[in-house]
Amino acid sequence: MAKGWIAAGVALVLALTMWYYVGGVLIPYQQAEAAGSDRPRGNLSDLYPRWLGSRELLLHGRDPYSAAVTREIQVGYYGRPIDPARPHDPKDQQGFAYPVYVAFLLAPTLGLDFSVVQAGFTWLLLALTAAGVPLWMYAVGWRPGMPIMLAAVLLTLGSFPVVQGIALQQLSLLVGVLLAGAAAALVAGRPALAGVLLALATIKPQVAAPLAAWLALWTISDWRRRQGLAWGFGATMALLLVGAEIASPGWIGRFRDALAAYQQYTDGRSLLATLLTPIGGTVATVLLLALTALVCWRVRRDPAGTSGFALALALVPAVTLAIIPTWAPYNQVLLLPGLFLLAAARDRIWARGRAARYCYLLAWGLVAWPWVATAALAAAALVLPAATVQRAWTLPLYTSLLIPLGALLALGFPARQALPIRQGDRPA
């Protein structure tokens, strides 16, 4: 028990160093760099384009995908409209590249000043992200004591993906909690509730779709017992889609165009394409999807709460990070079920031999590096000028691209071998 509380104390210190890094090193560096190149900086809240587009749609009947609304979004987000003629201006137009029905989730806030919404959403994301930790633990079958759970919550809230997501007010964190809630509801025997939460998570369809596809296969494989998931999901999606069509007729085509434009002006590429070139990334994506489909097919009949179900629940979000056309760190909140599953299976993985141990240590080494680096920067800040420390702003990000691949390697080889997937076998 004492070791657990020591771990929680260490976790708190590491979390604080990450918050120091983002607030005291990364953001000041970005501000100085933007000032030197005349790059605009407004509220820089990723919630703002969705909030303003929703407000204009529901309160004023305007098309949130229109060029006029996009220009108004830029005024708030960047402080002025971006100008393609200025070489240092951002390329991201910050258009409303979300399904229209995201407006229904934001509707209660549309009558408020955005500064109030921004402050409240920050605290909401902190609370929900913290709640997502025990939900994912429950879903994958890891039941640590209170000190270790507290340490996991602190490290999650003090990880770079979450700190970045909160600073940017990214809806990916909300989607991650909705997926965690859906997974936990399935394990708790509440499939209809899981379907509702899964449908709400489709406000970011590229993030939610792979897990939804796996759960669709899982549901069909035992329809009599699992059909509640389909009914909950289907009914909620029907309400969202019909409501969206009433609010903005023909929105699906405009949403598709907005997504295509988003991919162009952000040069959206998957993690695999970034690391392996577009052709190599495509080949790797096909192979990875085939292997994932094989695992999912093999465990499709396993009930919620078994180790086979937990393995698929952890593997599919990790694969999602590798194949979706963006590698923004804040999406790495999807790695939580995989990391918790690896922690739960530590002894069995360790017993599998040297290769399994190396994969396991590599994965955790990649995850741990950002905290090692931020602790070093925090210590350096005690004796060095702030400008000197800020020049090392890239140090904690060295492993960012590799963390999802390290987790996949650990899940795909040693964890896959260590975790039995016989039907009915429950995780430790």
Order of alpha helices (4+ residues) and beta strands (2+ residues): alpha-alpha-alpha-alpha-alpha-alpha-alpha-alpha-alpha-alpha-alpha-alpha-alpha-alpha-alpha-alpha-alpha-alpha-alpha-alpha
